Amino acid sequence: MPSEKTSQHPASNIVNEWRSSLKLLVDRYEAYRPREKYFAIRLFIFFIALNVLCYWLGILTAFPYLMIQKPVEYLLLQIPVGLLGASFDSLSFFITVWIAKNAINSHQTWKFLIHLSLDLVIAFLATMWVVLVFIISGWALSFFLGTPEVLGERSGIYQDRLTQALLNPLSNLRNIYFGAIMGISAGLPSFMHLYMFVHSMIKQLKAKLTRLFSQNSSSTSFDSNAPLEKPHPLLSNSKYWLKLSSSFFLICLLCLYYMWTFPSKSKLRWTNCISKPEVCAEQELLFEYSQLQNTSTDYYEITHAGDPARIFYEGAAPKSKQLSIIAQHIQKRDFKEIRREEHKRRIWKFYAGIVTIFISFIYGIQVWRGKWLIY
């Protein structure tokens, strides 16, 4: 007589598997914490180091020229960024643990998902906190360095950057990239939940395929709600977790940096001289250092007589060879053709980065399943 099976919705099976993985992780945390003295202090120091590391990673990859122009300011800025960022991350860590415990104890799927969705609220608050930290820290340091700034003007600059990043993300990838790097510490719970969700979904899909293609239905009965016999290597082996997470993070970081470097290595920005045509009129090819109005961005400006365009070259000064190449483009080529070529380069580099991230994601899934080695 065949055994009766209680059928459940696939979403419920995924959530149950997700809940089991989350419970295993929380149990490991509860077993680890009593053995560690001064856990809160060590956690705070860890988040200080993580925030400072993310700060330097973002500065050196997104805005390397700032360390040449204003080295003292950005060396001092890491202190409030590390302390204030660690304060928020430490508080959000204990809140996240409390949310996870309540989510595990909730027996209904919608309650479980609502509890975990609170991590998205924490991630949003972390983004606002990062912006606030940079506004207040930079404003306070301006008095220390003897160049006082107005708090309202500084907050307006960051507000404009945030608005432009939301309205025109492709033109503000550098700021988005820097914000994503600074939000790594606050996004760790969300990344972990996403990882567990994908693992649960793949496991349930594998169970369905096993039942579908099995030759002997009686010998391949599968209970998707059965408790885990042994913990997954990702949760039981710290080196396994370190290797996989570091590999995936470095691949994504390289892809984002590769995508950020378009449209070209010189980071040229083309703007039409419509509002102030007199700036571009009747000028020979010249090269000068200036500063944008109402911003703190330094740039090098190259103009040419009779051409309705200007080039803003951010960062360090172009070399003489690069300058001569730019001059040849201005004198001999159509601006529309140059922009069209840069747009093609932008699209191809963007999709190349997306494909690489997708391939690395598939690689992570295969490593999770134990099919492929890490390294």
GILINTA-V750552 format. One line per field, one symbol per residue. ss: DSSP state (@ for helix, = for strand, . for the rest). phi: phi as a letter, one per 40 degrees, with the letter a starting at -180 (. if undefined). burial: I if it has 9 or more other ideal C-beta (glycine too) atoms within 8 Angstrom, else O. A space follows every 50 residues. Layout:
ss=???
phi=???
burial=???
//
This chain:
ss=.........@@@@@@@@@@@@@@@@@@@@@@@@.....@@@@@@@@@@@@ @@@@@@@@@@@@...@@@@.@@@@@@@@@@@@@@@@@@@@@@@@@@@@@@ @@@@@...@@@@@@@@@@@@@@@@@@@@@@@@@@@@@@@@@@@@...... @@@@@@@@@@@@@@@@@.@@@@@@@@@@@@@@.@@@@@@@@@@@@@@@@@ @@@@@@@@@@@@@...................@@@@.@@@@@@@@@@@@@ @@@@@@@@@@.......====.....@@@@.....======......=== ===......=====.....@@@@@@@@@@@@@..@@@@@@@@@@@@@@@@ @@@@@@@@@@@@@@@@@@.......
phi=.cccbccbcdcccccccccccccccccccccccccbcfcccccccccccc ccccccccccccbccccccbcccccccccccccccccccccccccccccc cccccccbcccccccccccccccccccccccccccccccccccccgbcbc cccccccccccccccccbcccbcccccccccccccccdcccccccccccc ccccccccccccbccbcccbcbbccccccaccdccbbccccccccccccc cccccccccccccaccfcbbbccccbcccccfbccbbababccgbbccab bbbacgccabbbbcgccccccccccccccccbbccccccccccccccccc cccccccccccccccccdcgcbcca
burial=OOOOOOOOOOOIIIIIIIIIIIIIIIOIIOOOOOOOOOOOOIIIIOIIII IIOIIIIIIOIIOIIIIOOOOOIIOIIIOIIIIIIIIIIIOIIOIIIOII IIIIOIOOOOIIIOIIOIIOOIIOIIIOIIIOIIIIIIIIIIOOIOOOIO IOIIIOIIOOIIOIIOOOIOOIIIIIIIIIIIIIIIIOIIOIIOOIIIII IIIIOIIIOIIOOIOOOOOIOOOIOOOIOOOIOIIOOOOIIOIIOOIIOO IIIOIIIIIIIIOIOOIIOIOOIOOOIOIIOOIOIOIOOOOOOOOOOIII IIIIIOIOIIIIIIOOOIOOOIIOOIIIIIOOIOIOOIIOOIIOIIOOII OIIIOIIOOIIOIIIIIIOOOOOOO
//
